[in-house]
Amino acid sequence: MPTERLLQAIERQERAVLFTIIEGDGLGGHVLVLEGGERHGDGVPEEALAQADRLIREHTNHILELEGARVFAEVFGPPPRLLIYGAVDTAEALCAAAKLLGWRTIVADARAKFATAERLPSADEIIVEWPEEALARVAPDHATAVVVLTHDDKFDVPALKAALESEAFYIGALGSRRNQERRRERLVEAGVDEEMLDRIAGPCGLDIGAESQPETALSILAEALAVRMGRGGGTLKDSKKRIHAEEVVS
């Protein structure tokens, strides 16, 4: 078993999948596949290993049903990141709620008087930069959610444009529907393809009647989590899917 390399991956916060044959031909075989394709170990069918990238992106453990074998795919990696642009009061509520999920929280703002540890005690990292520089520094990937809270075109437009150019799994923007339409027009004027605008959740959040900042944070994070897990965000009572994300993949 490639134990040493797995421990290194965990320590370095690399993303990886450990495939283990739990039933059938080659019982007990292990292969570790890291994001980017690096492999360690042997004995696991290529049919399973070829799914490593998808499994890493889904960040959910699976049991893979193959012909003649069942393979457990265990996913390792750092927690999702939440990048918030706009050090307003809702940013602290979002950070506090996201910390309960185990997510890493980053708040960025060009206004140094707002982006302080005193105002944002729940933020893991605070960046005082304009949107383009902040997004470039964080480099949102497929495990990063971006939420823009600034209500100001000089911040909103470049922040959303940079987010759309990234792999961020969720892009949310606070604001009324009227402001969302105006913002979309500004983004098109800034050179963003209209088809890309559908990636923006705006107004962001699920419709739960949120009014306070903690309620708004809950609404936004619930939508972000639903997007990450490929769910619609409706009630479980009406859902036809499994309650939990784990599933058997054939």
Secondary structure as UniProt FT lines:
FT   HELIX           3..11
FT   TURN            12..13
FT   STRAND          16..24
FT   TURN            25..28
FT   STRAND          30..34
FT   TURN            35..36
FT   STRAND          39..42
FT   HELIX           46..49
FT   TURN            50..51
FT   HELIX           52..58
FT   STRAND          62..66
FT   TURN            67..68
FT   STRAND          69..76
FT   STRAND          81..85
FT   HELIX           89..100
FT   TURN            101..102
FT   STRAND          104..109
FT   TURN            112..114
FT   TURN            117..119
FT   TURN            121..122
FT   STRAND          125..128
FT   HELIX           131..138
FT   TURN            142..143
FT   STRAND          144..148
FT   HELIX           153..164
FT   STRAND          170..173
FT   HELIX           177..189
FT   TURN            190..191
FT   HELIX           194..199
FT   STRAND          200..201
FT   HELIX           213..228
FT   TURN            229..230
FT   HELIX           236..238
FT   STRAND          248..249
//
